Amino acid sequence: MKESACKNCGYITRELTCPVCGTRDLSRDWSGFVLVIDPSRSKIAQKMGIKVPGWYAIKVR
């Protein structure tokens, strides 16, 4: 299965439901990504509102 990005939080997953926010509103049409390892110390994670480590899409359509 191809990766999808959550339209709500941007988390990239292969699941049918987003493991971060629980929504099923996923899209395969996304671009760019960022890997967040330690959200509490990352300025990018804070700016994007990320609280859980993982891969996140920068733009989800």
C-alpha positions, -999 to +999 in steps of 0.1 A: +000+000+000+012+035-008+017+061+018-011+086+025-010+118+044-036+129+069-055+160+058-059+171+094-024+168+109-002+158+079+011+126+094+022+101+067+010+066+072+002+033+054-028+027+076-065+035+067-068+057+098-044+083+111-026+070+142-020+105+155-055+122+153-077+092+144-093+107+113-099+086+081-096+117+059-063+107+042-049+118+008-023+103-015-018+137-031+008+153-009+043+168-014+074+174+007+079+158+041+097+164+073+109+139+099+103+150+134+123+130+161+119+152+191+089+176+188+096+194+221+130+206+209+121+212+172+113+247+160+097+233+128+075+209+148+064+238+171+056+259+141+036+231+124+019+221+157+034+186+158+034+169+191+041+132+181+074+121+164+071+108+128+070+117+092+048+146+082+037+160+048+044+197+042+015+201+018-016+179+016-042+183-012 
